[in-house]
Amino acid sequence: MAHTTVAGAESGSTQAQLAARYGLGAAGARPSLATYTRTLWSYRHFILAYSTARVTSSFSKTQLGQLWQVLTPLSNAAVYYLIFGLILQQTRGVENFIPYLCTGLFLFSFTSGSALAGTTSITSNLGLIRAMHFPRACLPLAHTFTQLQNALTAMVVLGAIVLISGEPLTLKWLLIVPILALLAVFNAGLTMLLARLGARSTDLKQVMPFVMRAWMYASGVLYSVDLFRAHLPGWAAQILEFNPLLVYIELGRYSLMESAPLASSPVELWLLGVGWALVMGIGGFIFFWRGEKEYGRG
């Protein structure tokens, strides 16, 4: 019996040494954050190809095809302008309401689409996850890039709307590029955070539309942000001014419009925009990575 125990210990020791020598690890073990990041980077071409395929397939069964990438934001803008601009008369305090409304709506749609798609990015791809080995973060990131491609098309439409409405073309328009980049990083982190939460609770996808609707109303998408200060206690209005979506929407309006009412100074908005991108981008990535070995099980 003692001889068997010693032999077993020596065999276990030998196996451990062989595993260490050839870089073997436990099946299903979570890789280190650095290793995971490098592996994810090596899959960047897959992420881009997958997101592009999703954009193409999403309109493949419609007669107008990818023209809906333009028609959808235009239709949304027309409906909200009818309700909030003409019927409810929420244009008070905004000299040029149409580009003000469209900028908020188009930037919000980028985040809303990313969040809703990210919530089901794991649960809707269980077959792929169980059949193939790859960093699971590829899926929520692919959804973010899908929405980014839609957002870039929407920005072209937005530029035309802003020019037609009478706003001048200035060098400040170039700021929309870093603004979209910061928002994309924020959305990527948010999408990964919601992907892990959605993998844990499939009911989250039923709740998210209500969450996003409330977030839209709290972000000054449809009306002037001055209404927050006029109708809310000072502390509540100040909290809302730190709302990340409000920050990015305000930056977008600052870059495209000459005289849009802003919740804070441009410098404060840029600092908040960079801060939110770093916090959500890095935090969401780490949060998702920590659950890597959970996805696709059960």
N, C-alpha and C positions, 0 to 999 in steps of 0.2 A: 504494500500500500504506500509506504514512504517512497519507494523507488518510483511508483507511478506518479506521485505528486511532484517529485523533483523533475521527472521527465516532462510532465505537463508544463511546469514552470519554465523549463529550458525551451520547450517548443513555443510557448507564448512569448518568451523573450526574443527568440529567433524571428518570429513573425513580426513583432514590433520593430525589430532592427531592419528587416527586409522592407517593411512599409515605409520606415523613415528614409531608407536608402533610395527607394524608387519613387518617393513623393506620393505614396498612397495615403488616403484618408478614409474616414468612416463614410459609408454610403449615406447620402442625404444630409451631410454636415454642411452648415452654413460657412461659406468662404469668408476670409477676412475682408474688411471693407475695401482695402487697397486692391486685393485680388479681384474682388467683385467689380470694382470700378474699371479696372483694366479689361476684364472680360466683356463688360458691357460696351466699352468703347470699340472693341473688336467686332461687335455686332451692329455698329452704326449703319452700315449699308443695308442690313436687313430691316432696321427700324425705318429708314427712309423709304425703302421699297414697299414695305408693308403699309405704311401710311399713305403713300401715293396710290397703291392699289385700292385702299379703302375709299379714297376720294373718288376714284374712277368708278368703282362698283356702286357707290351710293346713288349715283345718277344714271346708271346704265339702263335701268328699266323705265325711265321717263322719256317722253317724246322730245322734250327740250334739252335733255342731257345736262351737261355742266353749266348751261345757261342759268340753271337754278341757283348757282353760286352767286349770281348777280341779282336775280329776281327775288330771292328770299330776303336778303337784308333790305332791299327797296320796299318790298311789301310790308315788312315789319315797321319800317320807318313811316310809311304812309298811314298805317293803322294807328300807331301811337301819336302821330301828329294830329290826326283827326280827333282823337279822344282828348289828349292832353293840351294840344295847341289851340284847337278851334272850339271844342265843346267845353272843356274845363278852364280854358284861358289861363294856362300855367306858364305863359310866356312873359309874365311880369318880371322885370329885372334883367331880362335877356334881350339885347338888341336884335340879335339874329338867331332866332330860336331853332330854325331847321338844322343848321350844322351843329348847333349845341346838342340837340336831341340825337342826331344821327351818330355823332362821335361817341356819346355815352352808350348808345344802343349797340353799335358795332363792336366796341371794345368789350362791353359786358358779354356779348354773345360769344366772344372768343373764350372767356373764362367759363361761362355757363356750359358751352358745348364740351369743353375739356373735362369739367367736373362731372357732368352727367355720364359721359362716355367712360371716364376713368372708374366710376363706381362699379361698372359691370365688366371692366376689362379683364379681370381674372375669371369670374364665374361664367362669362360667355365664351371663354377659350379653354375650357377644361380639357377637351380632347387634344388640343395642341400641346398643352402643358404636360399631360400625362404621356404623350407619345414622343416628345422630343426634349432634349436637355439644352437649355439656354437660360440666360439671366431673365427672370420673370419681369424685371423692370422694363424690358423691351416692349411689353404690351401697353402699359400706361403711357410710356413715352411715345409710342407710335400713335396713340390716340391724340396726344398733345400736338404732334407734328401734323396730324390730319387736320385738326382744328386751326393750326397755324396757317396751313395752305389755304383754307377757307377764309381766314382772316386777311391774308394778303390780297385775295381777290376783293374782299369787302373794302379794303383800304383804297383800292383803285376807284371803286364806286363812290366811296366817301370823299375822295379828293375831287371828283367831278361835282358832287353835290355842294361841297364847300365853295368851289369856284363859281358855280352857277348862282349860288345864293348871294354873291357879291363880295366874298372875302378875298383879299389879295394873295397872290402867290409870293411868299417871302422865304428867306433862308431858314426861318424857324420851322418850316415844314420838315426839314431834314431831321429834326428832333424826334419825329415819329418812329424813326428806325431804332434808336436806343430804347425808346419807350416800349415798342413792341418786343424788343429783346428782353427787357426786364420783365414784362408781363408774361412772356413765354417761359422764362425761368420760374416765375411764381406759379404759373399754371402747371408746369411739369411737377413741381413739388406737391402742389395741391392734388393733382391727379394720382400721384403715387400714394399719397396719404389716404385718399378715398378708395383707391384700389385695394389696399390692405383691409380697410374697414369694411368695404363691400364684400370682400372674400370671407370675412368673419360673419357678417350678417347680410343675408340676401334681401332683407326687408328695407335696407338702406335706400335702394333704388326707388322705392315707393315714396320715401320721405324727401328725397333730394329735390324734386321739382318745387315743393313748397319752400324748402330752404333757399333755393336760388331765387324764387319770386320775392321772398322777404328781403334777401340780400340786394336785389335790384332796387327795391324801393328805398333801402337804406344807403344807396350809393349815388343818389342824385342823378340817376340816368334820365328820368323823364321830366325833371323840373329843376329850377335853380337851387343850388345849395344854400342860398340865403334863407330859404324857407326853414332850414334846420334851426338857425339862430332865432328866427322870428317866432317859432311855435314850440321850441323845446327848451327845457332848462339849460343853462350854460354848460353844466358838466356833461349832459347827454349830447349836446351839439359838439362838444370838444371830442368826446369819445368817437362819434361818427366821423369826425374829420381825420381820424387815424385809420379808418376803414381802408384796407388796401385797394379795393376796387375803386373807391372814390378817388384815391390818390392817383391811380393810373388814368382814370377817366379825366380828371382835372389836368393832368399833364398833357393828355391828348388834345384837350380843348385849348390849352395854353399854346401848343405848337401850331395849331391849325387856324385859330381865330385871333383877331386883333384885340377884342375887348370882351372876353368871357369872364363872368364873375368867378373868382377862385376862392376855395375854402381857406387856403393858406398861401404864403408867398411861394414863388417858383423854387427858391432854394430849399425851403422846407419840404416841398413836394418831392423834389429830386432825392433828398436825403431819405425820406420815408420810402420812396420807390425802390431805391437801392437796398435799403434795410429789409423791406418785406421780401424782395427777391432772394436775398441771401438766407434769411430765416426760413422761409417756406421751401426754397429750392434745396438747401442742404438738409434741413430738418425732415422734409418729406422723403428725401432719398434715404436717409439713415433709418427712418421709421419703416420704410418699405423693406429695406435690406434686412432688418432684424427679423422680419417674418418670412424670409425667402424659403425656408424649408417647410413652411406650412401650406404653401399654395399647391392646389391640386390634390390634396389628401382628403380622405373621407369618402 
